[in-house]
Amino acid sequence: MSIKNILISQQAPRVLTQYQNVTEKFGVEFTFQPFYVVEPLTSREFRAQRINVLDYTAIVFSSRHAIDAFFKLAEELRVKIPETMKYFCTTEAVAMYLQKHIVYRKRKIFFGTGTPESVVALIGPKHKGEKFLITMSEQSNATAITALFDAQKLSYSTGVFVKSVSVDLKDLKLENYDMIVFYNPADVVSLQENFPEFSQGDIKMVSYGKSIVKAMEEAGLRIDVKAPSPEAPSVARAIELYLESMQ
């Protein structure tokens, strides 16, 4: 089976160079279509968790979506976030996004290098006495960071602030694609909700990231290409290597 049409379950990236190179080399066509969107919880959904934000002195953010949801819910629930609140972010980009909602002050905003370990390292002895609220999405697994908080005997709770909502894909003809790339378990949920009778057949499936593999396997999907890898750090490179192996 030759690969001609490839469906990517995300928005098109700003820079398409890698994909254009694969197109020029193999004559394939890429279609970018998100399978889900991230939305804040409603105030009613959030209240069901019985979380009082003012019980905490520090918030942990890993995404811009969580930041928007946090401040949106605070406004809806008429919670005034104190100036003394501290913010620990997984990356500098996430930390800088806080400027949309608060005045950026280095003495209360800290950022890591993208890993849970880097966030815990920021806390150290200096901030060990804080009470932390770790923000999560509905489908995420916080074990990677909560295990580290437990090991350091830090005081924390987790709270869900955002959820994944499936996009209506019923007009999308999956049979027209020879390969589909999935990134998030929410992609699989959307696939099942939109196409309950879907049968993979000869369609090649690409998984990107560890979190999606289990979801795809549990859904009975055959994974033909797994990325990232040392040889293929990106989806485009993984597809390129796969197409080369078929020649």
BALOBA-1460 file (C-alpha; in Angstrom, 3 decimals):
// residues 247
<rec num="1" residu="m" x="0.000" y="0.000" z="0.000"/>
<rec num="2" residu="s" x="1.390" y="3.399" z="-0.959"/>
<rec num="3" residu="i" x="1.015" y="6.388" z="1.357"/>
<rec num="4" residu="k" x="-0.425" y="9.476" z="-0.343"/>
<rec num="5" residu="n" x="-2.756" y="11.239" z="2.119"/>
<rec num="6" residu="i" x="-1.759" y="11.761" z="5.752"/>
<rec num="7" residu="l" x="-4.037" y="13.162" z="8.464"/>
<rec num="8" residu="i" x="-2.430" y="15.009" z="11.379"/>
<rec num="9" residu="s" x="-4.735" y="15.413" z="14.395"/>
<rec num="10" residu="q" x="-3.455" y="18.900" z="15.264"/>
<rec num="11" residu="q" x="-3.502" y="22.460" z="14.031"/>
<rec num="12" residu="a" x="-0.998" y="23.155" z="11.277"/>
<rec num="13" residu="p" x="2.281" y="24.392" z="12.790"/>
<rec num="14" residu="r" x="3.466" y="27.905" z="12.014"/>
<rec num="15" residu="v" x="6.508" y="26.499" z="10.235"/>
<rec num="16" residu="l" x="5.675" y="23.788" z="7.713"/>
<rec num="17" residu="t" x="9.180" y="23.313" z="6.315"/>
<rec num="18" residu="q" x="9.641" y="19.733" z="7.565"/>
<rec num="19" residu="y" x="6.296" y="18.629" z="6.157"/>
<rec num="20" residu="q" x="6.932" y="20.423" z="2.866"/>
<rec num="21" residu="n" x="10.223" y="18.559" z="2.535"/>
<rec num="22" residu="v" x="8.425" y="15.216" z="2.956"/>
<rec num="23" residu="t" x="5.804" y="16.300" z="0.413"/>
<rec num="24" residu="e" x="8.470" y="17.227" z="-2.142"/>
<rec num="25" residu="k" x="10.402" y="14.015" z="-1.553"/>
<rec num="26" residu="f" x="7.523" y="11.514" z="-1.594"/>
<rec num="27" residu="g" x="4.561" y="13.342" z="-3.154"/>
<rec num="28" residu="v" x="2.359" y="12.917" z="-0.069"/>
<rec num="29" residu="e" x="-0.286" y="15.405" z="1.051"/>
<rec num="30" residu="f" x="-0.786" y="16.447" z="4.680"/>
<rec num="31" residu="t" x="-4.121" y="17.490" z="6.172"/>
<rec num="32" residu="f" x="-4.171" y="19.133" z="9.605"/>
<rec num="33" residu="q" x="-7.374" y="18.700" z="11.606"/>
<rec num="34" residu="p" x="-7.572" y="18.944" z="15.422"/>
<rec num="35" residu="f" x="-9.632" y="16.143" z="16.938"/>
<rec num="36" residu="y" x="-10.434" y="18.008" z="20.162"/>
<rec num="37" residu="v" x="-10.305" y="21.428" z="21.810"/>
<rec num="38" residu="v" x="-9.318" y="22.333" z="25.367"/>
<rec num="39" residu="e" x="-11.941" y="24.246" z="27.345"/>
<rec num="40" residu="p" x="-12.110" y="25.518" z="30.922"/>
<rec num="41" residu="l" x="-14.340" y="23.669" z="33.343"/>
<rec num="42" residu="t" x="-17.607" y="25.400" z="34.107"/>
<rec num="43" residu="s" x="-17.842" y="26.956" z="37.552"/>
<rec num="44" residu="r" x="-20.323" y="24.233" z="38.489"/>
<rec num="45" residu="e" x="-17.919" y="21.482" z="37.403"/>
<rec num="46" residu="f" x="-15.087" y="23.122" z="39.309"/>
<rec num="47" residu="r" x="-17.117" y="23.569" z="42.502"/>
<rec num="48" residu="a" x="-17.857" y="19.831" z="42.503"/>
<rec num="49" residu="q" x="-14.179" y="19.271" z="43.381"/>
<rec num="50" residu="r" x="-14.629" y="21.290" z="46.605"/>
<rec num="51" residu="i" x="-11.408" y="23.221" z="46.045"/>
<rec num="52" residu="n" x="-10.934" y="26.553" z="47.795"/>
<rec num="53" residu="v" x="-8.187" y="28.334" z="45.866"/>
<rec num="54" residu="l" x="-7.518" y="30.661" z="48.797"/>
<rec num="55" residu="d" x="-6.429" y="27.679" z="50.899"/>
<rec num="56" residu="y" x="-3.245" y="27.605" z="48.796"/>
<rec num="57" residu="t" x="-0.236" y="29.897" z="48.654"/>
<rec num="58" residu="a" x="1.289" y="28.604" z="45.402"/>
<rec num="59" residu="i" x="-0.082" y="27.373" z="42.081"/>
<rec num="60" residu="v" x="1.662" y="24.967" z="39.672"/>
<rec num="61" residu="f" x="0.947" y="25.492" z="35.967"/>
<rec num="62" residu="s" x="2.010" y="23.307" z="33.040"/>
<rec num="63" residu="s" x="-0.004" y="24.956" z="30.247"/>
<rec num="64" residu="r" x="-1.439" y="28.236" z="29.020"/>
<rec num="65" residu="h" x="-4.890" y="26.671" z="28.913"/>
<rec num="66" residu="a" x="-4.703" y="26.001" z="32.655"/>
<rec num="67" residu="i" x="-3.670" y="29.609" z="33.312"/>
<rec num="68" residu="d" x="-6.629" y="31.001" z="31.348"/>
<rec num="69" residu="a" x="-9.011" y="28.583" z="33.065"/>
<rec num="70" residu="f" x="-7.656" y="29.391" z="36.541"/>
<rec num="71" residu="f" x="-8.216" y="33.132" z="36.230"/>
<rec num="72" residu="k" x="-11.531" y="32.716" z="34.392"/>
<rec num="73" residu="l" x="-12.884" y="30.504" z="37.174"/>
<rec num="74" residu="a" x="-11.543" y="32.837" z="39.849"/>
<rec num="75" residu="e" x="-13.445" y="35.700" z="38.238"/>
<rec num="76" residu="e" x="-16.652" y="33.697" z="37.850"/>
<rec num="77" residu="l" x="-16.482" y="32.515" z="41.472"/>
<rec num="78" residu="r" x="-15.561" y="36.022" z="42.673"/>
<rec num="79" residu="v" x="-12.298" y="34.831" z="44.179"/>
<rec num="80" residu="k" x="-9.723" y="37.602" z="44.467"/>
<rec num="81" residu="i" x="-6.268" y="36.079" z="44.016"/>
<rec num="82" residu="p" x="-3.914" y="37.648" z="46.596"/>
<rec num="83" residu="e" x="-0.780" y="39.506" z="45.538"/>
<rec num="84" residu="t" x="1.227" y="37.107" z="47.700"/>
<rec num="85" residu="m" x="0.300" y="34.056" z="45.554"/>
<rec num="86" residu="k" x="3.327" y="32.319" z="44.055"/>
<rec num="87" residu="y" x="3.356" y="30.626" z="40.658"/>
<rec num="88" residu="f" x="5.538" y="27.698" z="39.635"/>
<rec num="89" residu="c" x="5.521" y="26.928" z="35.895"/>
<rec num="90" residu="t" x="7.005" y="24.055" z="33.933"/>
<rec num="91" residu="t" x="8.573" y="26.314" z="31.289"/>
<rec num="92" residu="e" x="9.515" y="29.935" z="30.726"/>
<rec num="93" residu="a" x="6.910" y="30.239" z="27.947"/>
<rec num="94" residu="v" x="4.147" y="29.207" z="30.362"/>
<rec num="95" residu="a" x="5.479" y="31.603" z="33.003"/>
<rec num="96" residu="m" x="5.595" y="34.530" z="30.574"/>
<rec num="97" residu="y" x="1.982" y="33.857" z="29.627"/>
<rec num="98" residu="l" x="0.988" y="34.842" z="33.166"/>
<rec num="99" residu="q" x="1.511" y="38.444" z="32.058"/>
<rec num="100" residu="k" x="-1.880" y="38.205" z="30.360"/>
<rec num="101" residu="h" x="-3.495" y="38.073" z="33.799"/>
<rec num="102" residu="i" x="-1.101" y="39.505" z="36.409"/>
<rec num="103" residu="v" x="1.886" y="41.810" z="36.748"/>
<rec num="104" residu="y" x="4.986" y="39.708" z="36.148"/>
<rec num="105" residu="r" x="7.245" y="39.766" z="39.215"/>
<rec num="106" residu="k" x="10.243" y="37.471" z="39.401"/>
<rec num="107" residu="r" x="9.986" y="37.173" z="43.168"/>
<rec num="108" residu="k" x="6.709" y="35.292" z="42.858"/>
<rec num="109" residu="i" x="6.926" y="33.588" z="39.437"/>
<rec num="110" residu="f" x="9.315" y="30.690" z="38.889"/>
<rec num="111" residu="f" x="9.820" y="28.410" z="35.887"/>
<rec num="112" residu="g" x="11.536" y="25.120" z="35.165"/>
<rec num="113" residu="t" x="12.919" y="23.492" z="32.052"/>
<rec num="114" residu="g" x="9.891" y="21.412" z="31.098"/>
<rec num="115" residu="t" x="10.174" y="18.515" z="33.535"/>
<rec num="116" residu="p" x="8.471" y="17.828" z="36.887"/>
<rec num="117" residu="e" x="11.943" y="17.480" z="38.420"/>
<rec num="118" residu="s" x="12.851" y="21.023" z="37.400"/>
<rec num="119" residu="v" x="9.715" y="22.381" z="39.093"/>
<rec num="120" residu="v" x="10.440" y="20.579" z="42.358"/>
<rec num="121" residu="a" x="14.038" y="21.803" z="42.196"/>
<rec num="122" residu="l" x="12.700" y="25.379" z="42.072"/>
<rec num="123" residu="i" x="10.812" y="24.847" z="45.294"/>
<rec num="124" residu="g" x="13.790" y="23.622" z="47.308"/>
<rec num="125" residu="p" x="14.048" y="24.510" z="51.009"/>
<rec num="126" residu="k" x="13.113" y="28.153" z="50.367"/>
<rec num="127" residu="h" x="9.505" y="27.454" z="49.325"/>
<rec num="128" residu="k" x="8.942" y="24.146" z="51.111"/>
<rec num="129" residu="g" x="6.438" y="25.712" z="53.501"/>
<rec num="130" residu="e" x="4.000" y="26.732" z="50.763"/>
<rec num="131" residu="k" x="0.697" y="24.972" z="50.173"/>
<rec num="132" residu="f" x="0.630" y="24.008" z="46.484"/>
<rec num="133" residu="l" x="-2.295" y="23.553" z="44.106"/>
<rec num="134" residu="i" x="-1.238" y="21.548" z="41.041"/>
<rec num="135" residu="t" x="-3.442" y="22.377" z="38.045"/>
<rec num="136" residu="m" x="-4.432" y="19.508" z="35.754"/>
<rec num="137" residu="s" x="-6.547" y="18.675" z="32.741"/>
<rec num="138" residu="e" x="-9.399" y="16.205" z="33.010"/>
<rec num="139" residu="q" x="-7.573" y="13.365" z="31.253"/>
<rec num="140" residu="s" x="-4.058" y="14.025" z="32.522"/>
<rec num="141" residu="n" x="-2.113" y="11.849" z="34.911"/>
<rec num="142" residu="a" x="-0.251" y="13.900" z="37.515"/>
<rec num="143" residu="t" x="1.666" y="10.985" z="38.999"/>
<rec num="144" residu="a" x="4.990" y="12.170" z="37.572"/>
<rec num="145" residu="i" x="4.882" y="15.370" z="39.604"/>
<rec num="146" residu="t" x="2.859" y="14.253" z="42.642"/>
<rec num="147" residu="a" x="5.320" y="11.415" z="43.293"/>
<rec num="148" residu="l" x="8.094" y="14.009" z="43.522"/>
<rec num="149" residu="f" x="6.004" y="16.223" z="45.805"/>
<rec num="150" residu="d" x="5.352" y="13.216" z="48.034"/>
<rec num="151" residu="a" x="9.043" y="12.360" z="48.139"/>
<rec num="152" residu="q" x="9.859" y="15.904" z="49.268"/>
<rec num="153" residu="k" x="6.968" y="15.859" z="51.776"/>
<rec num="154" residu="l" x="5.430" y="18.972" z="50.220"/>
<rec num="155" residu="s" x="1.880" y="20.047" z="51.042"/>
<rec num="156" residu="y" x="-0.237" y="19.921" z="47.895"/>
<rec num="157" residu="s" x="-3.539" y="19.081" z="46.235"/>
<rec num="158" residu="t" x="-4.401" y="18.576" z="42.588"/>
<rec num="159" residu="g" x="-7.257" y="20.312" z="40.824"/>
<rec num="160" residu="v" x="-8.769" y="19.872" z="37.377"/>
<rec num="161" residu="f" x="-9.219" y="23.190" z="35.557"/>
<rec num="162" residu="v" x="-9.542" y="22.209" z="31.883"/>
<rec num="163" residu="k" x="-11.197" y="19.456" z="29.898"/>
<rec num="164" residu="s" x="-10.855" y="18.058" z="26.385"/>
<rec num="165" residu="v" x="-13.950" y="18.361" z="24.204"/>
<rec num="166" residu="s" x="-14.218" y="16.358" z="21.001"/>
<rec num="167" residu="v" x="-14.561" y="18.276" z="17.741"/>
<rec num="168" residu="d" x="-17.392" y="17.304" z="15.373"/>
<rec num="169" residu="l" x="-15.565" y="15.316" z="12.687"/>
<rec num="170" residu="k" x="-18.486" y="13.551" z="11.071"/>
<rec num="171" residu="d" x="-17.832" y="15.257" z="7.725"/>
<rec num="172" residu="l" x="-14.255" y="13.968" z="7.730"/>
<rec num="173" residu="k" x="-13.848" y="10.931" z="5.462"/>
<rec num="174" residu="l" x="-11.219" y="8.817" z="7.213"/>
<rec num="175" residu="e" x="-11.232" y="6.283" z="4.396"/>
<rec num="176" residu="n" x="-9.548" y="8.923" z="2.217"/>
<rec num="177" residu="y" x="-6.413" y="8.810" z="4.364"/>
<rec num="178" residu="d" x="-3.620" y="6.262" z="4.263"/>
<rec num="179" residu="m" x="-2.051" y="7.365" z="7.547"/>
<rec num="180" residu="i" x="-3.303" y="9.119" z="10.698"/>
<rec num="181" residu="v" x="-1.138" y="10.678" z="13.430"/>
<rec num="182" residu="f" x="-2.359" y="10.826" z="17.047"/>
<rec num="183" residu="y" x="-0.810" y="12.828" z="19.900"/>
<rec num="184" residu="n" x="-3.185" y="12.719" z="22.847"/>
<rec num="185" residu="p" x="-5.608" y="10.205" z="24.408"/>
<rec num="186" residu="a" x="-8.322" y="12.786" z="23.680"/>
<rec num="187" residu="d" x="-7.658" y="12.144" z="19.965"/>
<rec num="188" residu="v" x="-8.701" y="8.523" z="20.449"/>
<rec num="189" residu="v" x="-11.785" y="9.520" z="22.455"/>
<rec num="190" residu="s" x="-12.804" y="11.863" z="19.644"/>
<rec num="191" residu="l" x="-12.222" y="9.142" z="17.041"/>
<rec num="192" residu="q" x="-14.478" y="6.744" z="18.928"/>
<rec num="193" residu="e" x="-17.188" y="9.343" z="19.536"/>
<rec num="194" residu="n" x="-17.267" y="10.558" z="15.936"/>
<rec num="195" residu="f" x="-16.747" y="7.178" z="14.254"/>
<rec num="196" residu="p" x="-18.062" y="4.400" z="16.535"/>
<rec num="197" residu="e" x="-17.934" y="1.911" z="13.647"/>
<rec num="198" residu="f" x="-14.379" y="2.826" z="12.611"/>
<rec num="199" residu="s" x="-12.231" y="-0.044" z="11.378"/>
<rec num="200" residu="q" x="-8.531" y="0.617" z="10.856"/>
<rec num="201" residu="g" x="-7.960" y="-1.838" z="8.052"/>
<rec num="202" residu="d" x="-4.905" y="-0.799" z="6.024"/>
<rec num="203" residu="i" x="-4.699" y="2.716" z="7.498"/>
<rec num="204" residu="k" x="-1.310" y="3.247" z="9.107"/>
<rec num="205" residu="m" x="-1.297" y="4.785" z="12.572"/>
<rec num="206" residu="v" x="1.423" y="6.981" z="14.069"/>
<rec num="207" residu="s" x="1.693" y="7.623" z="17.811"/>
<rec num="208" residu="y" x="3.590" y="10.653" z="19.074"/>
<rec num="209" residu="g" x="4.436" y="10.607" z="22.785"/>
<rec num="210" residu="k" x="4.099" y="8.010" z="25.521"/>
<rec num="211" residu="s" x="0.652" y="9.023" z="26.763"/>
<rec num="212" residu="i" x="-1.092" y="8.143" z="23.507"/>
<rec num="213" residu="v" x="0.303" y="4.615" z="23.112"/>
<rec num="214" residu="k" x="-1.783" y="3.050" z="25.892"/>
<rec num="215" residu="a" x="-4.954" y="4.769" z="24.684"/>
<rec num="216" residu="m" x="-4.431" y="3.530" z="21.129"/>
<rec num="217" residu="e" x="-3.683" y="-0.004" z="22.235"/>
<rec num="218" residu="e" x="-6.735" y="-0.103" z="24.510"/>
<rec num="219" residu="a" x="-8.850" y="1.092" z="21.572"/>
<rec num="220" residu="g" x="-7.536" y="-1.800" z="19.478"/>
<rec num="221" residu="l" x="-5.607" y="0.423" z="17.093"/>
<rec num="222" residu="r" x="-2.482" y="-0.951" z="15.444"/>
<rec num="223" residu="i" x="0.488" y="1.384" z="15.839"/>
<rec num="224" residu="d" x="2.729" y="1.257" z="12.775"/>
<rec num="225" residu="v" x="5.086" y="4.114" z="13.700"/>
<rec num="226" residu="k" x="6.083" y="5.274" z="17.201"/>
<rec num="227" residu="a" x="7.711" y="8.650" z="17.795"/>
<rec num="228" residu="p" x="9.648" y="10.448" z="19.060"/>
<rec num="229" residu="s" x="12.860" y="8.441" z="18.923"/>
<rec num="230" residu="p" x="16.549" y="9.327" z="18.742"/>
<rec num="231" residu="e" x="16.377" y="8.907" z="14.969"/>
<rec num="232" residu="a" x="13.038" y="10.695" z="14.614"/>
<rec num="233" residu="p" x="12.501" y="13.491" z="17.141"/>
<rec num="234" residu="s" x="9.593" y="14.912" z="15.125"/>
<rec num="235" residu="v" x="6.491" y="13.505" z="13.438"/>
<rec num="236" residu="a" x="7.663" y="14.684" z="10.035"/>
<rec num="237" residu="r" x="10.992" y="12.900" z="10.431"/>
<rec num="238" residu="a" x="9.300" y="9.708" z="11.670"/>
<rec num="239" residu="i" x="7.027" y="9.682" z="8.627"/>
<rec num="240" residu="e" x="9.969" y="10.402" z="6.337"/>
<rec num="241" residu="l" x="11.915" y="7.421" z="7.701"/>
<rec num="242" residu="y" x="8.860" y="5.181" z="7.391"/>
<rec num="243" residu="l" x="8.298" y="6.186" z="3.769"/>
<rec num="244" residu="e" x="11.988" y="5.607" z="3.027"/>
<rec num="245" residu="s" x="11.718" y="2.089" z="4.463"/>
<rec num="246" residu="m" x="8.826" y="1.340" z="2.099"/>
<rec num="247" residu="q" x="10.805" y="2.129" z="-1.023"/>
